[in-house]
Amino acid sequence: MLGFYRVYHSMRYVEGDLVLRLKKRLSEPTLAEIRRDFADILVTGTIEQGEALSAEANDVAAIGLPRLVFRFDRKNLGRLRQMVDRINRDG
């Protein structure tokens, strides 16, 4: 549990997408591995890395944090936890 917030900060749903807020951007190789290894938890599309979404503008405490945005299937919570663990380990 001590490393759970090493890179991972928080998450929320925004207009059907799951948004993972991170304390720092992931490297391109790490992002490519996460996209490949966790494609099974997506409903559609891919995992995008970017900035705060316009719908998050009211959350000033987290506005500057980088994000991973994707359409999560909302079923594979164990795999989502594995993804967070990978982000914290490799990020």
Buried (B, 14 or more C-beta within 10 A) or exposed (E): EEEEEBBBBBBBEBEEBBBBBBBEBBEEEBBEBBBEEBEEBBEEEEBEBEEBBEEBEEEEEBEEBBBBBBBBBEEBEEBBEBBBBBBBEBB
